[in-house]
Amino acid sequence: DTLSRILVARLAEMWGQSTRTLAMIDSARAAGIDVMADQYPYTATHTGISILVPPWALAGGSDAFAARLEDPVLRDSITSGIIWNLVNDRGGRDLRRVQFSRVEWDPSLEGKTLFDWAVREGLDPTMETGARLVIEAMRRGGANAIYHVLDEGDVERIMRHPMTAIASDGRLSRPGSGHPHPRAYGTFPRVLGHYVRERGVLTLEEAVRKMTALPAARLGLDDRGRIAEGMRADLVIFDPEAVIDRATFADPHRYPDGIPYVIVNGRVTVDDGEYVDI
């Protein structure tokens, strides 16, 4: 339909731009600047709902933000800025693309979208409504959300770059708590299963390097990231024909398949698929 065509056109303005950003990395490195990249293998980002609010409106903290909302002129500018972000940036011109992951003041919204929230409140799911709900979320203390706005072609192109390390960009997630980005459970097995075995984007050896030796060297962890005498005994034993992520955006609290053993500092922490409390 018309809205879908507009949406794709808007997103397509940024889709494919990884060719420019990767060229910038290459150019900088050729000039002697030590720059790299890291990536998680999904077409959705994750951060606070405040990413949709103009930065100037957040200056000074939550009290200053609340005070600006009481000024009709400033509130109008804040609303316009949020609408711009919903159309051109993380919102992707569709309230369905903003999915709540952590909402402490209303856990029933976790896993739901801005569109779902609007419908629940009996509101027309327009960009204006989306901005109104973003402001309401900020008034209540904020929230975390997943933004479904990236392009698969960019994900694969960035992944192939030799200076891209694989990282989850996540944090420890308590099983069953909230609705986290599936990266918390699936980043590394997704690369090994989907992008190596199924898509052939990377070789197995290159994928392992991007997950281990490359980031360890970048962080200065001289005793980790490789299998060699004198190194910390950190080992993940997986089946390359079976390893795969199971966490999804609808059901993120799912452990991967195909990783029967994990050893940390020489001690088994996953034994035949079962966690060992050490």
N, C-alpha and C positions, 0 to 999 in steps of 0.2 A: 504494500500500500504506500501512499504518499509519505506518511511519517517514517516508515522503514527506509525509504529511499533517501529522505533527508538525513536520517540518522547515520546511515552508511556514508553519505557524502561528508558529513561533519567529521566523523571519526577518521575517514580516509585522508583528511587533511594532515593528520599526524601519522597514520599508519604508513609504514615504509620509511619513515624518517630515521630509522636506525642506521641506514646507510650513511647518513651525515654524521651521526654521533660516533659511529665506529671509525669513520674516516678521521674524525677529530682526535680520537685516541691514537690512531696510527701516526698522524701528523705530529702530535705532541711527543710521542715516544721517539720518533725520528729526530726531533729537536733536543732530545736528551731529558725530557720531563718524565718522571717515573709515575705513570698513571695506568690504572687497570680498571676493570669493571667486575661486578658480581651480579648474579641473576638467580631468580627462582623460576621454575618451569611452568608458569601458569599465565593465562590471559586476563588476570584480574589482580589489582593491587589491593593493599590493605593499610588503612591508617585511620586516624580519628575523623569524625564527621566535621571537625573544624577545618579540614582541608578545603571544604566548600565555601568557607567564609573568607571575605577579603582580609588579608593580613592586617591592614591598618585598623580594621574594626576590632581586632583582638589585642591591640597594643594596650599594655597596662593591666591585663588580666581580666577575670570574669566580671568583677565589679565595674570596671571601665566599660566593658562590652555591654553590660546591662544598662548602664547610664546612657550610652549612645542609642540604645533601642528606644529610650524614652523621648528622644528628640525626633520628631516626625521627618525632618529632612535627612538626618543621618540614617534613620531606620529605612527610609526609602532607598538610600544609596546602598546600604547593606543588603537589602532584598535584591536590588538590581545586580549587585556583585555575585550573590549566590546563584541567581538565575543564570548569569553568564557562565559560571562554573558548571552548572548543571547541563547547560547546552553545549559548551565548548570543551570542557575538561573532564573531570572525573565522573560527571553525571551522564555523559554520552547521550543527552537529549531524551532520556527515557528513565523514569523513576524506578523502573524494574532493574536497572543496572546498579543501583545502590542498595546493597544487602547488609543489614545489621548483623554484626558478630557479637558485640558485647554491649548490653544496655542495662546497666545496674538498676535504673529507676523503673524499668518495665521489661523484665526478662522475656515476656511473651512476644516481644518484637524480634528477639534473636533468631536469625535465619530468615526473617521476613524482609521485605524491601520497602523503600519509601512509597512505592505504589500500593503495596499491601496496607501500609499504615493509613494512607489517604482514603482508601476504600473502607477500611474499618471505621474511620471517623465520618464516613458519609460525604467525603469531599471529592470534587472533580480532580483527578490526578494530573493536573497541569504543572508546568514549571513553577508557576506562582505558588501553587499549593506546596510543591516540594520545598521551595524557599521558606515558606511559613513553617513547615514541619522541621526543617533544619534549625531554624531559630528556636523553635520550641524545644528541640533536643538540646541545644546549647544552653537554654535557660535552665534545664533540669540537670545540668552537669556534664553534658556531652555524651558521646557514644563512639564506638568503633564500628567501622563498616568496610565491606568488601566492594570494590568498584570494578565492574565487568566491562572494561573499555580498551583492552589491549588487542593487538593483532597477532595471530599465530605466526605469520611470516616474520614479524619482527622478533618474536621469541626464538625462533629457530636460527635466524641470522645472528643474533647476539650470542646465542649458545655456541655457534661454530667458531667465534672469534677466539684465537689462541690465548688472549689475555683476559678472557672471561672466566671467573671462578664460579662454581655453583654454591649457592648459599640459600638457606630457608628464609632469612630475614624475619624469622619468627621468634617466639619465646616459648618457654615451657608451658604446656597446656594441661590443665587438670582434666583427665578423662571424664567426659560427660558434662563438663562445665562450660557454659556459653556455646557459641557457634563460631569457632575459629575458622580462619582461612585453612583450607586443606593442606597448605604447605607445611603446617606444623607436624603433620603425620606423614606426608607423602613426597616431599621434595626429592630426596635422593633416589628412592625406588622408582619414582616416576621417570626420572632421567634414564635410569638403567633399563627399565622395562619399556616405556613408551618411546623415548627419543633415541635410545640405542637399538634395542631389539626390534621394535615395531616400525620406527620411522627411519632408522639409519642415519640420523642427523650427526651423531658422533660414533667413533669406534668405542668399544668397551674400554680400551686402555686410556684413551683421551678423556673419557667421562670420569674414570677413576682419578686420573691426574687432576682434573678440575675440582674434584671434591676433597682431595687429600693433600698431595704435595704442593700444589699451587697455592691454596689458601694458607697452609702451614708456613710456607716460605714467606709469604706476604706478611704474615703476622709475627714473623721472627721466632716461630716455634721450631727450633732446630732439632728437637728430639722427638718430633711427631711428623706424620704425613708420609713416611716411607717405611718400608720393611727392610731393616738393616741392623747389624749388630750395634748395640748401644742405644737404640731407639726405644721409646716407650712402646710397650706391646699393645697397641690399639689396633684391633683387627675386626673387620666385618666379613663374615663368611656368608656368601649368598649364592643362590643358584641363578646363573645368567639366563636360563631358559624359563624361569618361573617368577623371578622378582618383578613386582609390580605394585603400584600404589592402589589403595582401596578407598582412601578418603575422597569425598566429593564435596562440592559446594552445598549440596542438599544434606549430606550426611558426613560431616568432617571427622567425627571421632571413630575412625576405623584404622586399624594397624595394617601395614603392608603385608604382602605374601612374599615368600621366597627368601627370607632372611632368618635362617635357623639359629645362628650363633653370632654373638657380639662379645668381644673381649676388650676390656678397658684396663689399661695399666697391668696387663697380664692376668686379670681376673675375669672369669666368665660372668657376664651380666645378662645375657639372653642364652638360654640353654634349650636347644631343640624347640625354639619358638616361645619359650616361657621365660618371663622376667625373673631374674634372681636378685633378691634384695641383699646387697653386700654392705 
